[in-house]
Amino acid sequence: MSIGVLTWEYPWFGIFSGIPWLFSIFLVFLGNAITLIPMIIQSHAGVKYGLAEPQVTRSRWGIWGAQVPSIVRAIIGTGWWGINAFIITEIVVGLYLSYSGKLLPTISPLLKSGTANSFTISLAMPGLFWTTFFILIFLELLLLHFSPILKGQEPLRKMARITAPLVILSLIGIFLAEGLRSG
């Protein structure tokens, strides 16, 4: 399983839906395994012969047939980008409400009625949430448009080496802080 907020968030969807916590974690593990197996099969030829994924796809499907998997990959990538933007917006609006002291008054009616879930902030403050969501999307598109591609994948590898330990340490910190706070 991967280390990240999304991996921790998915079991909560199951728990809020009434699935036992252990089975919910198992379902996330199973989903990751189901995703991993086709990825390994797809990438085997590229790793073995040193080819990029689009080259392997064109050799398997032909020039025109390669457009189908490319469009599917684009749709899936767009969907994941939207999911990540939604979760980041929940975090940003939640932090704003927390620091301004409005978080508990905003979500307490949903908590008391038992309707609180992973979308609580977007349901409690839809105007603020969707405004922040569209501003975030605009800023991400601006960043993508104006950030130049430097030297291929090497800057990404360096960034991953730096950020991966920071992500793990920050998630351990969040886990410990929440565990100590809840007793």
C-alpha positions as CSV (number, residue, x, y, z in Angstrom):
1,M,0.0,0.0,0.0
2,S,1.1,3.5,-0.6
3,I,1.9,6.1,2.0
4,G,-0.4,9.1,1.7
5,V,-3.5,10.9,2.8
6,L,-5.6,9.2,0.2
7,T,-4.6,5.7,1.4
8,W,-5.8,6.8,4.9
9,E,-8.9,8.5,3.6
10,Y,-10.3,5.6,1.6
11,P,-11.0,3.2,4.6
12,W,-13.0,6.0,6.2
13,F,-15.4,5.9,3.2
14,G,-16.0,2.3,4.1
15,I,-16.3,2.9,7.8
16,F,-18.8,5.7,7.3
17,S,-20.8,3.4,5.0
18,G,-21.0,0.8,7.8
19,I,-18.2,-1.6,6.7
20,P,-16.0,-2.9,9.6
21,W,-12.7,-1.2,9.8
22,L,-10.6,-4.3,9.2
23,F,-12.6,-5.2,6.2
24,S,-12.4,-1.6,4.9
25,I,-8.6,-1.7,5.1
26,F,-8.6,-5.1,3.4
27,L,-10.7,-3.6,0.6
28,V,-8.2,-0.8,0.1
29,F,-5.3,-3.3,0.0
30,L,-7.3,-5.5,-2.5
31,G,-7.9,-2.4,-4.7
32,N,-4.3,-1.5,-4.7
33,A,-3.3,-5.1,-5.6
34,I,-5.9,-5.2,-8.4
35,T,-4.5,-2.0,-9.7
36,L,-0.9,-3.1,-9.3
37,I,-1.1,-6.4,-11.2
38,P,-2.1,-4.8,-14.6
39,M,0.4,-2.1,-14.1
40,I,3.2,-4.7,-13.7
41,I,2.0,-6.5,-16.8
42,Q,1.8,-3.3,-18.8
43,S,5.2,-2.0,-17.7
44,H,7.1,-5.3,-18.1
45,A,8.1,-4.8,-21.8
46,G,9.1,-1.2,-21.2
47,V,11.4,-2.1,-18.3
48,K,12.8,-5.1,-20.1
49,Y,13.6,-3.3,-23.3
50,G,14.0,0.3,-22.0
51,L,11.0,1.7,-23.9
52,A,8.6,4.4,-22.7
53,E,5.0,3.4,-22.2
54,P,3.7,5.2,-25.3
55,Q,6.2,3.4,-27.5
56,V,5.1,0.0,-26.1
57,T,1.5,0.9,-26.6
58,R,2.0,1.9,-30.2
59,S,3.9,-1.4,-30.9
60,R,1.0,-3.4,-29.3
61,W,-2.0,-1.4,-30.6
62,G,-0.6,0.3,-33.7
63,I,-0.6,4.0,-34.4
64,W,-4.3,4.5,-34.4
65,G,-5.2,1.9,-31.8
66,A,-2.8,3.5,-29.3
67,Q,-5.2,6.5,-29.1
68,V,-7.8,4.4,-27.2
69,P,-5.5,3.6,-24.2
70,S,-4.1,7.1,-24.3
71,I,-7.6,8.6,-24.0
72,V,-8.5,6.2,-21.2
73,R,-5.3,7.2,-19.4
74,A,-6.1,10.9,-19.9
75,I,-9.6,10.4,-18.5
76,I,-8.3,8.4,-15.5
77,G,-5.6,11.0,-14.8
78,T,-8.1,13.8,-15.0
79,G,-10.4,12.0,-12.6
80,W,-7.6,11.5,-10.1
81,W,-6.6,15.1,-10.4
82,G,-10.1,16.1,-9.6
83,I,-10.2,13.8,-6.5
84,N,-6.9,15.1,-5.3
85,A,-8.1,18.7,-5.8
86,F,-11.3,18.0,-3.9
87,I,-9.4,16.5,-0.9
88,I,-6.9,19.4,-0.9
89,T,-9.8,21.8,-0.9
90,E,-11.4,20.0,2.1
91,I,-8.0,20.3,3.9
92,V,-7.5,24.0,3.0
93,V,-11.1,25.0,4.0
94,G,-10.9,22.9,7.2
95,L,-7.6,24.6,8.2
96,Y,-9.2,28.0,7.5
97,L,-12.3,27.2,9.6
98,S,-10.1,25.7,12.3
99,Y,-7.8,28.7,12.6
100,S,-10.7,31.1,12.4
101,G,-12.6,29.3,15.2
102,K,-15.5,28.5,13.0
103,L,-14.9,24.7,12.5
104,L,-16.9,23.3,15.4
105,P,-19.9,25.6,15.0
106,T,-20.0,24.8,11.3
107,I,-19.8,21.0,11.5
108,S,-21.3,20.3,15.0
109,P,-24.9,20.1,13.6
110,L,-23.7,17.4,11.1
111,L,-21.8,15.6,13.9
112,K,-24.8,15.6,16.2
113,S,-27.2,14.4,13.5
114,G,-24.8,11.6,12.5
115,T,-24.6,12.7,8.9
116,A,-20.9,13.8,9.1
117,N,-18.7,12.1,6.6
118,S,-15.7,12.8,4.4
119,F,-17.6,15.5,2.6
120,T,-18.8,17.3,5.7
121,I,-17.0,20.6,5.0
122,S,-18.2,20.7,1.4
123,L,-21.8,20.1,2.6
124,A,-21.6,22.5,5.6
125,M,-20.0,25.4,3.7
126,P,-20.7,24.9,0.0
127,G,-20.1,28.5,-1.1
128,L,-16.6,28.8,0.6
129,F,-15.7,25.2,-0.5
130,W,-16.5,25.6,-4.2
131,T,-15.0,29.0,-4.4
132,T,-11.8,27.6,-2.9
133,F,-12.0,24.6,-5.2
134,F,-12.1,26.6,-8.3
135,I,-9.3,29.0,-7.1
136,L,-7.2,25.9,-6.4
137,I,-7.8,24.4,-9.8
138,F,-7.0,27.8,-11.4
139,L,-3.7,28.1,-9.4
140,E,-2.8,24.5,-10.3
141,L,-3.4,25.2,-14.0
142,L,-1.3,28.4,-13.7
143,L,1.5,26.5,-12.1
144,L,1.4,23.8,-14.8
145,H,1.4,26.4,-17.5
146,F,4.2,28.5,-16.3
147,S,6.5,25.8,-14.8
148,P,9.1,24.8,-17.5
149,I,10.2,21.3,-18.1
150,L,13.8,21.3,-17.0
151,K,15.7,18.1,-17.7
152,G,13.2,15.3,-17.9
153,Q,12.5,13.0,-15.0
154,E,15.7,13.8,-12.9
155,P,14.2,16.8,-11.0
156,L,11.2,14.7,-10.2
157,R,13.4,11.9,-8.9
158,K,15.3,14.3,-6.7
159,M,12.1,15.9,-5.4
160,A,10.7,12.4,-4.6
161,R,13.8,11.5,-2.6
162,I,13.4,14.6,-0.6
163,T,9.6,14.6,-0.1
164,A,9.0,10.9,0.5
165,P,10.6,10.8,4.0
166,L,8.9,14.2,4.8
167,V,5.5,12.8,3.9
168,I,6.1,9.6,6.0
169,L,7.3,11.7,9.0
170,S,4.4,14.1,8.7
171,L,1.8,11.3,8.5
172,I,3.4,9.6,11.5
173,G,3.2,13.0,13.3
174,I,-0.4,13.4,12.5
175,F,-1.1,9.8,13.6
176,L,0.7,10.4,16.9
177,A,-0.9,13.8,17.6
178,E,-4.4,12.5,17.0
179,G,-3.7,9.4,19.0
180,L,-2.4,11.4,22.0
181,R,-5.3,13.9,21.7
182,S,-8.0,11.3,21.6
183,G,-6.4,9.3,24.5
